[in-house]
Amino acid sequence: MRKMIYHILGPTIMPLIFFRIATTPVEILGCRTRGLIAVSIAFTSGLAAIGAAIVSVKRRKHEDPAGIWWVVSSLILAIPVVAFIILA
């Protein structure tokens, strides 16, 4: 259960925040502020996804079964980056 919280529910926060900001009306935050926040969230999530992928490769080299959890984390963290590319 702890691995599920750490590798699935934890990284899910980034896509949720990204989509919440992306769906916020322009009248509340303004177009520029909303865009800058979305870019910063996508960039941070992308860096975290790269970090998780590196850890996953290292774990998989040593045949550690926890490596698959890091793959799942990196895929979840890549969602805001892909969404930002599609929405932009």
N, C-alpha and C positions, 0 to 999 in steps of 0.2 A: 504494500500500500504506500509505503514511503517513496519508493521509486516512481510510482505513478504520480504522486503529488509533485515530486521534484522534477520529473522529466516531461510530464504532460500538462498538468494544471498550472504549473509555474510559467512555462513559456507561452501558454495560451493567453496570458495577460496582455502581451504585446499586440497580437492581432485584435483583441477586443478593444484596447485603447485606440489603436489606429482606426478601426472602423467607426468607433464612436466619434472621433474627431472628424473623420471624413464625412460623416452623415450629419454633423452639426450644421444648422442653418447659418448662412453667411451673416445674417443680422446679429448673431450672438457674438462671434469672434472676429468677424471680418475675413475677407478672402485671403489677404496676405498672411495674417497671423495663423489662420487655419492651415494654410499651405506649409508654412515654416514648421509648425508643430508636426504635421504629417511627415514632412521630409526628415525631421530629426528622429522621429519614432522609427521610420523605415530604415534609416541609416544605422541607428543603434541596434535594431533587430537584425539587420544584415550582418553587422560585426559579431553579434552574439551567435548567429547561425554559423558563421565561418569558424568561430572558436569552438562551437560544439562539434562541427564536422572534423576539425583537427583532433579533438579529444577522441572522437569516434574512431578515426583511422588509427590512432595510437593504441586504443583498446583492442581493436580488431586484429592488429598485428600480433598482439600478445594472447590472442584467442580468449579474451575476457568476455563472458556473456553479457556484461553490462554495456558493451559497445553498441548494441542495437538500441538501447534506450537513448543514447546520444544521437543516433541517427534520427530517431523520432523527434527529439528536441530540435535538431537542426532543421528538419522539415517544417515543423510548426513555426519556428522563428523566421523562416523564409517567406511565410505567407504575406506579411506586410510589404515586403520588397516587391513581390510579384504583383500584388494588388496596386501598389503605387505605380508600377510600370504600366499596368493596364489602364488605370484611371487617369494617368497623365497623358 
